Amino acid sequence: MADTSAEPSMEDILSSIKRIIAEEGEGAAPRTRRGPIRAMPTPPSAEQDEVLELSDPIEPATADPVPTRPAVAARPTILSDTTAQATRGALDALSRLVVKPEPGADDTLEGLVREMLRPMLRDWLDANLPAMVETLVAKEITRITHETR
């Protein structure tokens, strides 16, 4: 078995930890020497025996927990009402002309380019892939047969 006399006691460990903390914080504030740390006993009370039932409804608080800000006076807008209405009408007309993307469609530039390239890539693969596969398979068969000899 291990020799327990060579191991430091709990008080030695705690005092070395306190010493290290004190050395790191010497510039901050002077500290007072305290005795060993002890847990404070909790006084017996009737509240400890009370059980909180989760099925009991809780009354909502009547006070507003977040203070509201005072209302800020409305600032005058830069545009006049007639200019705002004219631009809003033109923008509404433009938004009605824009084709809405289908659900699940990628409407980013990358998605649009991908959709445009898909038919071109399909045509190229149809024209070139069978020959490429045949050539690569023939090379691999040749490599394997020459290695086994």
C-alpha positions as a printed NumPy array, in Angstrom:
array([[  0.   ,   0.   ,   0.   ],
       [  1.   ,   3.601,  -0.47 ],
       [  2.526,   5.498,   2.409],
       [ -0.053,   8.068,   3.527],
       [  2.42 ,   9.875,   5.784],
       [  4.206,  11.316,   2.71 ],
       [  0.994,  12.818,   1.327],
       [  0.121,  16.399,   2.372],
       [ -2.911,  16.895,   4.543],
       [ -6.01 ,  18.727,   3.396],
       [ -5.019,  21.741,   5.525],
       [ -1.596,  21.863,   3.843],
       [ -3.192,  21.791,   0.407],
       [ -5.657,  24.535,   1.312],
       [ -2.951,  26.74 ,   2.817],
       [ -0.769,  26.37 ,  -0.296],
       [ -3.736,  27.291,  -2.503],
       [ -4.406,  30.346,  -0.322],
       [ -0.737,  31.319,  -0.52 ],
       [ -0.733,  31.077,  -4.345],
       [ -3.896,  33.146,  -4.597],
       [ -2.423,  35.733,  -2.247],
       [  0.785,  35.945,  -4.3  ],
       [ -1.172,  36.464,  -7.526],
       [ -3.351,  39.167,  -6.014],
       [ -0.78 ,  41.044,  -3.864],
       [ -1.089,  44.184,  -5.971],
       [ -4.88 ,  44.257,  -5.713],
       [ -5.899,  44.641,  -2.078],
       [ -4.5  ,  43.694,   1.312],
       [ -5.994,  40.516,   2.663],
       [ -6.605,  39.412,   6.187],
       [ -5.564,  36.05 ,   7.547],
       [ -8.514,  33.776,   8.073],
       [ -8.932,  30.442,   9.689],
       [ -9.857,  27.229,   7.897],
       [-12.954,  27.291,   5.73 ],
       [-15.975,  25.716,   7.372],
       [-19.472,  25.177,   6.141],
       [-22.02 ,  27.284,   7.975],
       [-24.748,  25.219,   9.562],
       [-28.188,  25.978,   8.232],
       [-30.661,  26.904,  10.947],
       [-33.709,  24.681,  11.094],
       [-36.826,  26.348,   9.783],
       [-40.325,  25.496,   8.723],
       [-39.545,  26.512,   5.129],
       [-37.182,  23.572,   4.68 ],
       [-40.019,  21.13 ,   5.23 ],
       [-42.319,  22.864,   2.73 ],
       [-42.677,  21.082,  -0.602],
       [-43.323,  23.015,  -3.789],
       [-46.052,  21.371,  -5.823],
       [-45.541,  21.979,  -9.534],
       [-49.226,  21.486, -10.215],
       [-50.146,  24.589,  -8.165],
       [-50.796,  27.602, -10.416],
       [-48.586,  30.627,  -9.905],
       [-50.194,  34.04 ,  -9.812],
       [-48.698,  36.389, -12.414],
       [-46.813,  39.386, -11.135],
       [-48.793,  42.599, -11.218],
       [-45.805,  44.936, -11.392],
       [-44.113,  45.483, -14.752],
       [-40.679,  43.785, -14.368],
       [-39.079,  45.825, -17.149],
       [-39.364,  49.578, -16.86 ],
       [-40.694,  51.102, -20.04 ],
       [-38.918,  53.955, -21.754],
       [-40.705,  57.24 , -22.106],
       [-42.172,  57.71 , -25.55 ],
       [-39.864,  59.553, -27.93 ],
       [-41.459,  62.306, -29.946],
       [-41.852,  61.299, -33.594],
       [-39.196,  62.852, -35.775],
       [-40.185,  64.381, -39.094],
       [-39.333,  62.119, -42.033],
       [-36.978,  63.112, -44.808],
       [-39.508,  62.311, -47.568],
       [-42.787,  64.047, -48.006],
       [-45.93 ,  61.91 , -48.033],
       [-46.458,  62.348, -51.779],
       [-42.884,  61.257, -52.587],
       [-43.158,  58.262, -50.271],
       [-46.464,  57.184, -51.881],
       [-45.052,  57.569, -55.411],
       [-41.955,  55.498, -54.668],
       [-43.954,  52.899, -52.745],
       [-46.274,  52.455, -55.743],
       [-43.375,  52.007, -58.162],
       [-41.674,  49.49 , -55.855],
       [-44.929,  47.555, -55.423],
       [-45.305,  47.335, -59.193],
       [-41.745,  46.046, -59.487],
       [-42.268,  43.43 , -56.783],
       [-45.368,  42.131, -58.609],
       [-43.285,  41.647, -61.775],
       [-40.536,  39.698, -60.031],
       [-41.004,  35.963, -60.373],
       [-41.262,  34.386, -56.954],
       [-38.875,  31.441, -56.516],
       [-40.38 ,  28.01 , -56.005],
       [-40.318,  26.653, -52.47 ],
       [-36.974,  25.011, -51.807],
       [-35.314,  26.785, -54.742],
       [-31.956,  28.424, -54.181],
       [-32.306,  32.065, -55.156],
       [-28.696,  33.077, -54.509],
       [-26.346,  33.912, -57.359],
       [-24.542,  30.631, -56.829],
       [-27.831,  28.727, -56.992],
       [-28.893,  30.506, -60.159],
       [-25.554,  29.777, -61.862],
       [-25.77 ,  26.146, -60.723],
       [-29.225,  25.8  , -62.275],
       [-28.029,  27.405, -65.515],
       [-24.993,  25.093, -65.735],
       [-26.891,  21.891, -64.937],
       [-28.211,  21.264, -68.531],
       [-24.807,  22.113, -70.049],
       [-23.044,  19.765, -67.648],
       [-25.566,  16.992, -68.38 ],
       [-24.947,  17.334, -72.122],
       [-21.165,  17.27 , -71.653],
       [-21.336,  14.213, -69.381],
       [-23.605,  12.39 , -71.837],
       [-21.119,  13.046, -74.618],
       [-17.831,  12.354, -72.767],
       [-18.373,  10.186, -69.688],
       [-18.816,   6.773, -71.363],
       [-15.545,   7.124, -73.289],
       [-13.701,   8.354, -70.206],
       [-14.944,   5.42 , -68.116],
       [-14.011,   2.893, -70.804],
       [-10.502,   4.357, -71.112],
       [ -9.923,   4.411, -67.344],
       [-11.273,   0.872, -66.867],
       [ -9.033,  -0.407, -69.679],
       [ -5.969,   1.246, -68.1  ],
       [ -6.817,  -0.226, -64.685],
       [ -7.319,  -3.704, -66.143],
       [ -3.974,  -3.42 , -67.916],
       [ -2.26 ,  -2.283, -64.703],
       [ -3.762,  -5.116, -62.664],
       [ -2.941,  -7.815, -65.222],
       [  0.681,  -6.668, -65.572],
       [  1.168,  -6.594, -61.79 ],
       [ -0.074, -10.157, -61.285],
       [  2.427, -11.616, -63.754]])
